[in-house]
């Protein structure tokens, strides 16, 4: 019942408030849609908590409570409710124990709230009562429930308006049921009584006492109804309270009812994971006790963790074989258990002479073959066998297993789901002393129809087997392997063809001559072009005239003082659109030429005595990315670039050309300054993701 104030929907803060060093430990606000009784109890865990004060602001009123040791406050929450907790410097939340009504954050279906004033007294015998009965049964059958379902009423929240007000509540139950009530949350002025009522009398139960930790644990009384009655000490004011109740009924111990001393014909419980535990209660009237049966397997290493809250429970462990014979375990829960070869389940019987709660956890250590329970069977199954006893493997996953000294064979199963079947083989360590067989089975009869010694084999749709056999001496053997799926089986169909080409011989001759005729005509028209060689290209005269005009335009523009960059850029772009060989023939032999299979670079001087150069770059089939060109002086003074057309980024002696596309032609006009005797060029970039550089092996004479 200890709850942090953070349940009210805020976060704590500790800041200095004023010169008196008052610290805000809590300052939160929450909205309550319905009226709810709330109780807060704050206890100082040190000698004194100076300045400890709680303020509550709500629609029903404002409250301020101060005390250096303990604060108790009952109020009704409705609408927006603000809480402020302060103390002097030196007191933090670690010095306080805070208890608060926990049902604030619970579903209203599991909260039994006092809507109308409950009965002041337990009704007299024989009187019919029209007041709701609290059903606090915790329903969680051991065979179907992994965690409790809070579907009934477990929180009881009420109000005592003054010392004259009393509340009486009936708790549903039967003989053998166990009632557990953690420490009630209520002011010190409130007293709790337990009554039994039947048709003849009503009696105060004085033997139900608070335990050392403040909770109540008792059995439902015989021959009567259980009633709770709350009252206050004289001269007490408003008091709110919250009771938290669980009823453990025998009828909900399992899906078929009460657990008996023998499990009977019911299916064993599924083997739990490492975090799951089986729990239950034994009342003083349950003289036979309880029993549970858990799935197990052959040669299974088990660690049992059997405990009880009060140290009054006896546990007996038995191994059950397939023929339903029992083998007792001498050490019971106190030491690891190794199941027998024929073990199918483990049964644990629980007895106690008094009220007791028991809890049992089971883990397998070490892990079984292929991650399944226990040891893999040493024989192939038949069509009558339960296949769940054979570990089923998945393909392409590593499998680890062991063979004890007294066994030599393990058999596993695997399933093929592909419609056409799958091609499989086993990947394993040849140094391990085991051999492997893949067994392909007839799905109707279970007979072996094909095998391989771990090699490639076609497995049709269905469930098949892997047999592992130990080689050599009979000792403890560890092994691992992987069943590899090489894909679906594909049947190759061989088509049959008939040669009927002779029927179409005349057509083939006609079609060949008809299709070759245009080529012969083209060869006749171009006979003069290829007279001096197949690769000589004749440049059309109009193309040469256009290039000559471009060259003259560039020359004339550069002779003027006022340069028109747009016209120069246009002329350079037109050069780039012209055939490369035609440009080379028109501009004459370049001063520098570098030609490789990736790139060709040419350089011409536009005007004699001028400092401008025309640079042509022709890229092959692979683009140059992050391309850049450097102009340098191998001898003499340094050289630097002062202008580039078309415009590109340049700095000093370097130009950034970005990406030069495949089969592209680029022409640049460079203006340089300096007095070098020679000028060289260096082009670099990324070609097919690899760095590459083009460096002509000669330089231009610039003297």
CORQUIFEN-V313194 format. One record per residue. N is the residue number from 1. RES is the residue in three letters. PHI is phi as a letter, one per 20 degrees, with the letter a starting at -180 (NA if undefined). OMEGA is omega in whole degrees, -180 to 180 (none if undefined). BURIAL is + if it has 24 or more other C-alpha atoms within 12 Angstrom, else -. Layout:
# CORQUIFEN-V313194
{{N/RES/PHI/OMEGA/BURIAL} {N/RES/PHI/OMEGA/BURIAL}}
This chain:
# CORQUIFEN-V313194
{{1/UNK/NA/178/+} {2/UNK/e/-175/-} {3/UNK/c/176/-} {4/UNK/f/178/+} {5/UNK/g/-179/+} {6/UNK/g/177/+} {7/UNK/f/178/+} {8/UNK/f/173/+} {9/UNK/n/178/-} {10/UNK/b/177/-} {11/UNK/c/-177/-} {12/UNK/f/175/+} {13/UNK/b/178/-} {14/UNK/c/-179/-} {15/UNK/c/179/-} {16/UNK/f/-175/-} {17/UNK/e/-176/-} {18/UNK/b/-177/-} {19/UNK/f/180/-} {20/UNK/e/177/-} {21/UNK/l/173/-} {22/UNK/e/-175/+} {23/UNK/d/173/+} {24/UNK/e/176/+} {25/UNK/e/180/+} {26/UNK/b/176/+} {27/UNK/b/-172/+} {28/UNK/c/178/+} {29/UNK/b/178/+} {30/UNK/b/-180/+} {31/UNK/d/178/-} {32/UNK/d/-179/-} {33/UNK/f/178/-} {34/UNK/d/178/-} {35/UNK/f/-179/+} {36/UNK/c/174/+} {37/UNK/f/-178/+} {38/UNK/c/176/+} {39/UNK/c/178/+} {40/UNK/c/177/+} {41/UNK/c/-178/+} {42/UNK/c/-177/+} {43/UNK/d/177/+} {44/UNK/e/-177/+} {45/UNK/e/174/-} {46/UNK/d/-174/-} {47/UNK/g/180/-} {48/UNK/a/177/-} {49/UNK/d/-174/+} {50/UNK/f/176/+} {51/UNK/m/-179/+} {52/UNK/f/-176/+} {53/UNK/b/177/+} {54/UNK/d/176/+} {55/UNK/c/178/+} {56/UNK/c/179/+} {57/UNK/d/-178/+} {58/UNK/b/-180/+} {59/UNK/f/180/-} {60/UNK/e/180/-} {61/UNK/q/179/-} {62/UNK/d/-176/-} {63/UNK/c/175/+} {64/UNK/c/-180/-} {65/UNK/c/180/+} {66/UNK/c/176/+} {67/UNK/a/-179/+} {68/UNK/e/-177/+} {69/UNK/c/-176/+} {70/UNK/b/177/+} {71/UNK/d/174/+} {72/UNK/c/-178/+} {73/UNK/b/174/+} {74/UNK/d/179/+} {75/UNK/b/177/+} {76/UNK/d/-179/+} {77/UNK/e/178/+} {78/UNK/b/-179/+} {79/UNK/m/179/-} {80/UNK/e/180/+} {81/UNK/c/179/+} {82/UNK/d/177/+} {83/UNK/c/177/+} {84/UNK/c/177/+} {85/UNK/d/-178/+} {86/UNK/c/176/+} {87/UNK/b/176/+} {88/UNK/f/179/+} {89/UNK/g/-178/+} {90/UNK/o/177/-} {91/UNK/d/177/+} {92/UNK/c/179/+} {93/UNK/f/179/+} {94/UNK/f/180/-} {95/UNK/e/-174/+} {96/UNK/c/167/+} {97/UNK/d/-175/+} {98/UNK/d/175/+} {99/UNK/d/-176/+} {100/UNK/b/179/+} {101/UNK/g/-173/+} {102/UNK/e/-177/+} {103/UNK/f/176/+} {104/UNK/g/-174/+} {105/UNK/d/-178/-} {106/UNK/d/175/-} {107/UNK/f/-178/-} {108/UNK/f/-180/-} {109/UNK/f/-179/-} {110/UNK/d/179/+} {111/UNK/d/177/+} {112/UNK/d/-173/+} {113/UNK/d/-180/+} {114/UNK/f/178/+} {115/UNK/e/175/-} {116/UNK/d/-176/-} {117/UNK/g/179/-} {118/UNK/f/-179/+} {119/UNK/g/178/+} {120/UNK/f/-175/+} {121/UNK/c/174/+} {122/UNK/f/-176/+} {123/UNK/g/177/+} {124/UNK/f/-180/-} {125/UNK/g/175/-} {126/UNK/n/-179/-} {127/UNK/e/176/-} {128/UNK/f/-176/-} {129/UNK/d/176/-} {130/UNK/d/177/-} {131/UNK/c/-177/-} {132/UNK/g/179/-} {133/UNK/e/-179/+} {134/UNK/e/174/+} {135/UNK/d/-176/+} {136/UNK/d/180/+} {137/UNK/f/174/+} {138/UNK/e/-173/+} {139/UNK/e/178/+} {140/UNK/b/179/+} {141/UNK/g/-172/+} {142/UNK/f/-176/+} {143/UNK/e/-177/+} {144/UNK/c/-172/-} {145/UNK/d/177/-} {146/UNK/e/178/-} {147/UNK/b/-176/-} {148/UNK/g/175/-} {149/UNK/d/-178/-} {150/UNK/e/-177/+} {151/UNK/d/-180/-} {152/UNK/d/-177/+} {153/UNK/e/180/+} {154/UNK/c/178/+} {155/UNK/d/176/+} {156/UNK/d/-175/+} {157/UNK/c/-178/+} {158/UNK/b/-176/+} {159/UNK/c/167/+} {160/UNK/d/-172/+} {161/UNK/f/178/+} {162/UNK/a/-176/-} {163/UNK/f/178/-} {164/UNK/e/-178/-} {165/UNK/e/178/+} {166/UNK/c/179/+} {167/UNK/c/177/+} {168/UNK/c/-173/+} {169/UNK/c/178/+} {170/UNK/e/178/+} {171/UNK/d/-180/+} {172/UNK/f/178/+} {173/UNK/r/180/+} {174/UNK/c/177/+} {175/UNK/g/-177/+} {176/UNK/n/176/+} {177/UNK/f/-179/+} {178/UNK/d/-180/+} {179/UNK/d/176/+} {180/UNK/c/179/+} {181/UNK/c/174/+} {182/UNK/g/-174/+} {183/UNK/g/-179/+} {184/UNK/f/179/+} {185/UNK/d/-177/+} {186/UNK/a/-180/+} {187/UNK/f/179/+} {188/UNK/f/-178/+} {189/UNK/f/-176/+} {190/UNK/e/177/+} {191/UNK/d/-178/+} {192/UNK/d/179/+} {193/UNK/c/176/+} {194/UNK/d/-177/+} {195/UNK/c/170/+} {196/UNK/d/-178/+} {197/UNK/c/174/+} {198/UNK/c/-176/-} {199/UNK/f/-175/-} {200/UNK/d/-178/-} {201/UNK/b/171/-} {202/UNK/c/-171/-} {203/UNK/c/174/+} {204/UNK/f/-179/-} {205/UNK/e/-178/+} {206/UNK/e/-176/-} {207/UNK/e/176/-} {208/UNK/e/-175/+} {209/UNK/c/177/-} {210/UNK/f/179/-} {211/UNK/e/-175/-} {212/UNK/g/-179/-} {213/UNK/e/175/-} {214/UNK/n/-179/-} {215/UNK/e/179/-} {216/UNK/c/178/+} {217/UNK/c/-177/+} {218/UNK/b/179/+} {219/UNK/e/180/+} {220/UNK/f/-174/+} {221/UNK/f/-179/+} {222/UNK/e/171/-} {223/UNK/l/177/-} {224/UNK/r/179/+} {225/UNK/d/177/+} {226/UNK/e/178/+} {227/UNK/c/171/+} {228/UNK/d/179/+} {229/UNK/c/-180/+} {230/UNK/d/179/+} {231/UNK/b/-179/+} {232/UNK/d/174/+} {233/UNK/f/179/-} {234/UNK/g/177/-} {235/UNK/m/177/-} {236/UNK/e/-180/-} {237/UNK/d/-177/-} {238/UNK/g/177/+} {239/UNK/c/174/+} {240/UNK/d/-177/+} {241/UNK/b/176/+} {242/UNK/b/176/+} {243/UNK/d/-178/+} {244/UNK/c/-169/+} {245/UNK/c/172/+} {246/UNK/c/173/+} {247/UNK/d/178/+} {248/UNK/d/-175/+} {249/UNK/d/179/+} {250/UNK/f/-175/+} {251/UNK/f/179/+} {252/UNK/d/180/+} {253/UNK/f/177/+} {254/UNK/b/-179/+} {255/UNK/f/178/-} {256/UNK/d/177/-} {257/UNK/o/-175/-} {258/UNK/f/171/+} {259/UNK/f/180/+} {260/UNK/d/-178/+} {261/UNK/f/176/-} {262/UNK/c/-177/-} {263/UNK/f/178/+} {264/UNK/n/-174/-} {265/UNK/e/-178/-} {266/UNK/f/179/-} {267/UNK/f/178/-} {268/UNK/f/176/+} {269/UNK/f/177/+} {270/UNK/f/180/+} {271/UNK/f/-174/+} {272/UNK/f/171/+} {273/UNK/e/-173/-} {274/UNK/f/-176/-} {275/UNK/e/-177/-} {276/UNK/e/177/-} {277/UNK/c/174/+} {278/UNK/e/-177/+} {279/UNK/c/178/+} {280/UNK/a/-178/+} {281/UNK/c/173/+} {282/UNK/c/179/+} {283/UNK/e/-179/+} {284/UNK/f/179/+} {285/UNK/e/178/+} {286/UNK/e/-174/+} {287/UNK/f/-178/-} {288/UNK/e/-180/-} {289/UNK/n/-178/+} {290/UNK/d/172/+} {291/UNK/b/174/+} {292/UNK/c/178/+} {293/UNK/c/-174/+} {294/UNK/c/177/+} {295/UNK/g/176/+} {296/UNK/b/-178/+} {297/UNK/b/-178/+} {298/UNK/f/176/+} {299/UNK/l/-176/+} {300/UNK/d/177/+} {301/UNK/e/-175/+} {302/UNK/c/171/+} {303/UNK/d/-179/+} {304/UNK/e/176/+} {305/UNK/c/-178/+} {306/UNK/d/-178/+} {307/UNK/b/172/+} {308/UNK/b/-172/+} {309/UNK/f/-171/-} {310/UNK/d/178/-} {311/UNK/m/-176/-} {312/UNK/c/-175/-} {313/UNK/d/174/+} {314/UNK/d/180/+} {315/UNK/d/175/+} {316/UNK/c/-176/+} {317/UNK/d/178/+} {318/UNK/c/176/+} {319/UNK/e/-178/+} {320/UNK/d/-179/+} {321/UNK/e/-178/+} {322/UNK/f/177/-} {323/UNK/e/175/-} {324/UNK/m/173/-} {325/UNK/e/-176/-} {326/UNK/d/173/-} {327/UNK/c/-179/+} {328/UNK/f/176/+} {329/UNK/e/-173/+} {330/UNK/f/-175/-} {331/UNK/e/-177/-} {332/UNK/l/-175/+} {333/UNK/e/-169/+} {334/UNK/e/-178/-} {335/UNK/b/179/-} {336/UNK/g/-178/-} {337/UNK/d/173/+} {338/UNK/d/-177/+} {339/UNK/f/180/+} {340/UNK/f/-180/+} {341/UNK/f/-176/+} {342/UNK/d/-179/+} {343/UNK/f/177/+} {344/UNK/d/179/+} {345/UNK/b/178/+} {346/UNK/c/-179/+} {347/UNK/d/180/+} {348/UNK/c/-179/+} {349/UNK/d/-172/+} {350/UNK/c/177/+} {351/UNK/c/178/+} {352/UNK/b/179/+} {353/UNK/e/-177/-} {354/UNK/b/179/+} {355/UNK/g/-175/+} {356/UNK/b/172/+} {357/UNK/d/-180/+} {358/UNK/d/-179/+} {359/UNK/b/-176/+} {360/UNK/c/173/+} {361/UNK/c/-179/+} {362/UNK/c/173/+} {363/UNK/c/178/+} {364/UNK/e/180/+} {365/UNK/b/3/-} {366/UNK/f/180/-} {367/UNK/f/-178/+} {368/UNK/f/-180/+} {369/UNK/f/178/+} {370/UNK/l/179/+} {371/UNK/m/178/+} {372/UNK/e/-180/+} {373/UNK/f/171/+} {374/UNK/m/-174/+} {375/UNK/e/176/+} {376/UNK/f/179/+} {377/UNK/g/-178/+} {378/UNK/d/178/+} {379/UNK/b/178/-} {380/UNK/f/-178/+} {381/UNK/f/172/+} {382/UNK/d/-176/-} {383/UNK/f/178/-} {384/UNK/e/-174/-} {385/UNK/f/175/-} {386/UNK/e/-174/-} {387/UNK/f/-179/+} {388/UNK/f/179/-} {389/UNK/f/179/+} {390/UNK/e/179/+} {391/UNK/g/179/+} {392/UNK/e/-175/+} {393/UNK/e/170/+} {394/UNK/d/-177/+} {395/UNK/f/175/+} {396/UNK/m/175/-} {397/UNK/c/-180/-} {398/UNK/f/-179/-} {399/UNK/d/178/+} {400/UNK/d/-179/+} {401/UNK/b/179/+} {402/UNK/c/170/+} {403/UNK/c/177/+} {404/UNK/f/-177/+} {405/UNK/f/-178/-} {406/UNK/d/176/-} {407/UNK/c/-177/+} {408/UNK/c/-177/+} {409/UNK/c/169/+} {410/UNK/c/179/+} {411/UNK/c/179/+} {412/UNK/d/176/+} {413/UNK/d/172/+} {414/UNK/b/-176/+} {415/UNK/d/175/+} {416/UNK/d/-177/+} {417/UNK/d/-180/-} {418/UNK/f/-178/-} {419/UNK/f/-179/-} {420/UNK/e/-177/-} {421/UNK/n/-179/+} {422/UNK/c/175/+} {423/UNK/e/-171/+} {424/UNK/c/167/+} {425/UNK/b/-178/+} {426/UNK/d/175/+} {427/UNK/d/-175/+} {428/UNK/b/179/+} {429/UNK/e/-175/-} {430/UNK/f/-180/-} {431/UNK/e/-180/-} {432/UNK/f/-173/-} {433/UNK/e/178/+} {434/UNK/c/175/+} {435/UNK/c/-174/+} {436/UNK/c/173/+} {437/UNK/c/170/+} {438/UNK/e/-176/+} {439/UNK/d/177/+} {440/UNK/e/-171/+} {441/UNK/d/169/+} {442/UNK/f/-172/-} {443/UNK/f/180/-} {444/UNK/e/-177/-} {445/UNK/e/-177/-} {446/UNK/n/-179/-} {447/UNK/f/179/-} {448/UNK/f/180/+} {449/UNK/d/178/-} {450/UNK/a/179/-} {451/UNK/b/168/+} {452/UNK/b/179/+} {453/UNK/e/180/-} {454/UNK/n/-179/+} {455/UNK/f/-176/+} {456/UNK/f/-179/+} {457/UNK/b/177/+} {458/UNK/e/-179/+} {459/UNK/d/179/+} {460/UNK/f/179/+} {461/UNK/g/179/-} {462/UNK/p/-178/+} {463/UNK/d/-178/+} {464/UNK/c/-170/+} {465/UNK/c/169/+} {466/UNK/c/-180/+} {467/UNK/d/180/+} {468/UNK/d/-178/+} {469/UNK/c/180/+} {470/UNK/f/178/+} {471/UNK/d/176/-} {472/UNK/n/-172/-} {473/UNK/f/-177/-} {474/UNK/e/179/-} {475/UNK/c/178/-} {476/UNK/f/-173/-} {477/UNK/c/174/+} {478/UNK/d/179/+} {479/UNK/b/177/+} {480/UNK/b/-178/+} {481/UNK/b/178/+} {482/UNK/c/173/+} {483/UNK/e/-172/+} {484/UNK/e/177/+} {485/UNK/e/-179/+} {486/UNK/e/177/-} {487/UNK/o/-177/-} {488/UNK/f/178/-} {489/UNK/f/179/-} {490/UNK/d/180/-} {491/UNK/e/180/-} {492/UNK/e/180/-} {493/UNK/e/179/-} {494/UNK/e/-179/-} {495/UNK/f/179/-} {496/UNK/d/-178/-} {497/UNK/d/176/-} {498/UNK/c/-178/-} {499/UNK/f/178/-} {500/UNK/c/-178/-} {501/UNK/f/-179/-} {502/UNK/f/-179/-} {503/UNK/f/-174/-} {504/UNK/d/-176/-} {505/UNK/f/-179/-} {506/UNK/f/180/-} {507/UNK/f/-180/-} {508/UNK/f/-180/-} {509/UNK/f/179/-} {510/UNK/f/-178/-} {511/UNK/f/179/-} {512/UNK/f/179/-} {513/UNK/f/-179/-} {514/UNK/f/-178/-} {515/UNK/f/-179/-} {516/UNK/e/-177/-} {517/UNK/g/178/-} {518/UNK/f/180/-} {519/UNK/f/179/-} {520/UNK/f/179/-} {521/UNK/f/179/-} {522/UNK/f/179/-} {523/UNK/f/180/-} {524/UNK/f/-179/-} {525/UNK/f/-174/-} {526/UNK/d/-177/-} {527/UNK/f/-179/-} {528/UNK/f/-178/-} {529/UNK/f/-175/-} {530/UNK/d/-178/-} {531/UNK/f/-178/-} {532/UNK/e/180/-} {533/UNK/q/-174/-} {534/UNK/f/-172/-} {535/UNK/e/178/-} {536/UNK/f/-178/-} {537/UNK/d/179/-} {538/UNK/e/-180/-} {539/UNK/e/178/-} {540/UNK/f/-176/-} {541/UNK/f/-179/-} {542/UNK/f/178/-} {543/UNK/f/179/-} {544/UNK/f/179/+} {545/UNK/f/180/-} {546/UNK/f/180/-} {547/UNK/f/-180/+} {548/UNK/f/178/+} {549/UNK/f/177/-} {550/UNK/f/-180/+} {551/UNK/f/180/+} {552/UNK/f/179/-} {553/UNK/f/178/+} {554/UNK/f/-178/+} {555/UNK/f/-180/+} {556/UNK/f/180/-} {557/UNK/f/-177/-} {558/UNK/f/178/+} {559/UNK/f/-179/-} {560/UNK/e/178/-} {561/UNK/f/-178/-} {562/UNK/e/-176/-} {563/UNK/e/175/-} {564/UNK/d/-174/-} {565/UNK/f/-179/-} {566/UNK/f/179/-} {567/UNK/f/179/-} {568/UNK/f/180/+} {569/UNK/f/180/+} {570/UNK/f/180/-} {571/UNK/f/180/+} {572/UNK/f/177/+} {573/UNK/f/178/-} {574/UNK/f/175/+} {575/UNK/f/180/+} {576/UNK/f/179/+} {577/UNK/e/-178/-} {578/UNK/e/176/+} {579/UNK/g/-177/+} {580/UNK/g/-177/+} {581/UNK/f/179/+} {582/UNK/f/178/+} {583/UNK/f/-178/+} {584/UNK/f/-180/+} {585/UNK/f/-177/-} {586/UNK/f/-177/+} {587/UNK/e/178/+} {588/UNK/n/-178/-} {589/UNK/f/180/-} {590/UNK/f/176/+} {591/UNK/f/-179/+} {592/UNK/b/180/+} {593/UNK/b/179/+} {594/UNK/c/-174/+} {595/UNK/c/173/-} {596/UNK/c/-179/-} {597/UNK/f/178/-} {598/UNK/e/-172/+} {599/UNK/a/174/+} {600/UNK/c/-178/+} {601/UNK/c/176/+} {602/UNK/c/179/+} {603/UNK/c/177/+} {604/UNK/c/172/+} {605/UNK/e/-173/+} {606/UNK/f/179/+} {607/UNK/c/176/-} {608/UNK/f/179/-} {609/UNK/n/179/-} {610/UNK/e/-178/-} {611/UNK/d/-179/+} {612/UNK/d/179/+} {613/UNK/c/170/+} {614/UNK/d/-179/+} {615/UNK/d/176/+} {616/UNK/d/-179/+} {617/UNK/c/177/+} {618/UNK/d/-177/+} {619/UNK/e/178/+} {620/UNK/f/-172/-} {621/UNK/f/-179/-} {622/UNK/d/-180/-} {623/UNK/f/174/+} {624/UNK/d/180/+} {625/UNK/d/-178/+} {626/UNK/l/-177/+} {627/UNK/f/178/+} {628/UNK/b/180/+} {629/UNK/c/179/+} {630/UNK/d/175/+} {631/UNK/d/-176/+} {632/UNK/c/-179/+} {633/UNK/d/178/+} {634/UNK/f/-180/-} {635/UNK/c/176/-} {636/UNK/n/-176/-} {637/UNK/f/178/-} {638/UNK/f/178/-} {639/UNK/c/178/+} {640/UNK/b/-178/+} {641/UNK/e/180/+} {642/UNK/d/-180/+} {643/UNK/b/178/+} {644/UNK/c/174/+} {645/UNK/c/-11/+} {646/UNK/g/-173/+} {647/UNK/f/173/-} {648/UNK/c/174/+} {649/UNK/f/175/-} {650/UNK/b/-179/+} {651/UNK/b/179/-} {652/UNK/m/-178/-} {653/UNK/d/-176/+} {654/UNK/c/177/+} {655/UNK/c/177/+} {656/UNK/e/-175/+} {657/UNK/e/-179/+} {658/UNK/m/-175/-} {659/UNK/d/174/-} {660/UNK/e/-173/+} {661/UNK/f/179/+} {662/UNK/f/179/-} {663/UNK/l/-179/-} {664/UNK/e/176/+} {665/UNK/c/-177/+} {666/UNK/c/177/+} {667/UNK/c/-179/+} {668/UNK/c/170/+} {669/UNK/d/-180/+} {670/UNK/d/171/+} {671/UNK/d/-176/+} {672/UNK/c/176/+} {673/UNK/c/-177/+} {674/UNK/p/-178/+} {675/UNK/c/178/-} {676/UNK/f/175/+} {677/UNK/e/179/-} {678/UNK/c/176/+} {679/UNK/c/177/+} {680/UNK/c/-178/+} {681/UNK/c/-179/+} {682/UNK/b/-180/+} {683/UNK/d/-179/+} {684/UNK/c/178/+} {685/UNK/r/179/+} {686/UNK/d/178/-} {687/UNK/d/-177/+} {688/UNK/l/177/-} {689/UNK/n/-179/-} {690/UNK/d/177/-} {691/UNK/f/-178/-} {692/UNK/b/180/-} {693/UNK/c/175/+} {694/UNK/d/-176/+} {695/UNK/c/177/+} {696/UNK/g/-177/+} {697/UNK/e/175/-} {698/UNK/c/-179/-} {699/UNK/c/179/+} {700/UNK/e/177/+} {701/UNK/f/-175/-} {702/UNK/d/-177/+} {703/UNK/f/none/-}}
